[in-house]
Amino acid sequence: MPHLPGAYAFALPTDEALGAIAGVSPGGVVELGAGTGFWARLLADRGVDVAAFDVAPPPSAQNRWFAGVTPWYPVRPGDESVAEGHASRTLLLVWPTRNEDWAAAAVERYTSAGGQCVVFVGEGPGGSTGDDRLHALLGEYERCWSCAYGAHGGACVCGIRPRWLHRQVIELPRGHGGDLRIYRPDDSCPPLRPTPPQATRTRWWRRLIGRRLPRRAGQAGMA
Ligand SMILES: C[S@@+](CC[C@H](N)C(=O)[O-])C[C@H]1O[C@@H](n2cnc3c(N)ncnc32)[C@H](O)[C@@H]1O
């Protein structure tokens, strides 16, 4: 079966991105949600030992995006549970599905198993990839913006302890699918600051500009 036009990947790698992954993966790579295995193929061509998994490896009709597509690399059936059996490898997540929890679950399992390096390719919190829990685990929230301002529109992440810190960011060219971030464990990461309950009742603009607006002489109290 020929490769269909455009049936590569949601994000397109660069030499720099592939080189960076290879450089932090002496024990190889485990890629979850690998889709067509395009990144896996290019990494393998550089000599990286890659184990690629997807819950519905193409050409499976169950794959929403790549049904009928011949993969570039052997992609085995597997979900987030696979992560804990491959802690000696770098965990690679390229464009994990938006607002689905499996990538966060994979990071949690990989962390518990002692994994030492996560590579994420996609967009940050509030973007098109992963869910709030994933970005919180990866240390991309300074605090729970949802509780603090109600402005982000995302889920509360107060209870999530970030365990990772990005050490390197490689921007992909415009249109290639966001950026690539390399994370290392950081046990010194403090828990996200829980927001006191009264803060959610405070008007968001007042929290932004300070505690209280100055009053003009003779002005009645503001709401
Ligand atoms: C948006 S696609 C990205 C695919 C590929 N990484 C790319 O960049 O083209 C998300 C992929 O995650 C896979 N997926 C969904 N749930 C999964 C799970 N629980 N475990 C592993 N893969 C999963 C889908 O089948 C799909 O191939």
Ligand as a Chemical Component Dictionary entry (heavy atoms), coordinates in Angstrom:
data_LIG
# 
_chem_comp.id                   LIG 
_chem_comp.type                 NON-POLYMER 
_chem_comp.pdbx_formal_charge   0 
_chem_comp.three_letter_code    LIG 
# 
loop_
_chem_comp_atom.comp_id 
_chem_comp_atom.atom_id 
_chem_comp_atom.alt_atom_id 
_chem_comp_atom.type_symbol 
_chem_comp_atom.charge 
_chem_comp_atom.model_Cartn_x 
_chem_comp_atom.model_Cartn_y 
_chem_comp_atom.model_Cartn_z 
_chem_comp_atom.pdbx_ordinal 
LIG C1  C1  C 0  -2.854 13.315 17.232 1  
LIG S1  S1  S 1  -2.233 11.711 16.876 2  
LIG C2  C2  C 0  -0.466 12.002 16.800 3  
LIG C3  C3  C 0  0.248  10.835 16.168 4  
LIG C4  C4  C 0  1.754  11.043 15.958 5  
LIG N1  N1  N 0  2.466  11.168 17.201 6  
LIG C5  C5  C 0  1.981  12.247 15.075 7  
LIG O1  O1  O 0  2.589  13.230 15.528 8  
LIG O2  O2  O -1 1.545  12.198 13.924 9  
LIG C6  C6  C 0  -2.429 10.907 18.439 10 
LIG C7  C7  C 0  -2.084 9.425  18.393 11 
LIG O3  O3  O 0  -2.206 8.921  19.714 12 
LIG C8  C8  C 0  -2.772 7.631  19.649 13 
LIG N2  N2  N 0  -3.378 7.316  20.951 14 
LIG C9  C9  C 0  -4.584 7.688  21.439 15 
LIG N3  N3  N 0  -4.775 7.180  22.663 16 
LIG C10 C10 C 0  -3.653 6.471  22.969 17 
LIG C11 C11 C 0  -3.246 5.712  24.103 18 
LIG N4  N4  N 0  -4.033 5.573  25.180 19 
LIG N5  N5  N 0  -2.043 5.083  24.062 20 
LIG C12 C12 C 0  -1.240 5.214  22.979 21 
LIG N6  N6  N 0  -1.568 5.923  21.875 22 
LIG C13 C13 C 0  -2.761 6.543  21.870 23 
LIG C14 C14 C 0  -3.769 7.742  18.501 24 
LIG O4  O4  O 0  -4.121 6.477  18.000 25 
LIG C15 C15 C 0  -2.997 8.602  17.519 26 
LIG O5  O5  O 0  -2.242 7.827  16.625 27 
# 
loop_
_chem_comp_bond.comp_id 
_chem_comp_bond.atom_id_1 
_chem_comp_bond.atom_id_2 
_chem_comp_bond.value_order 
_chem_comp_bond.pdbx_ordinal 
LIG C1  S1  SING 1  
LIG S1  C2  SING 2  
LIG S1  C6  SING 3  
LIG C2  C3  SING 4  
LIG C3  C4  SING 5  
LIG C4  N1  SING 6  
LIG C4  C5  SING 7  
LIG C5  O1  DOUB 8  
LIG C5  O2  SING 9  
LIG C6  C7  SING 10 
LIG C7  O3  SING 11 
LIG C7  C15 SING 12 
LIG O3  C8  SING 13 
LIG C8  N2  SING 14 
LIG C8  C14 SING 15 
LIG N2  C9  SING 16 
LIG N2  C13 SING 17 
LIG C9  N3  DOUB 18 
LIG N3  C10 SING 19 
LIG C10 C11 SING 20 
LIG C10 C13 DOUB 21 
LIG C11 N4  SING 22 
LIG C11 N5  DOUB 23 
LIG N5  C12 SING 24 
LIG C12 N6  DOUB 25 
LIG N6  C13 SING 26 
LIG C14 O4  SING 27 
LIG C14 C15 SING 28 
LIG C15 O5  SING 29 
# 
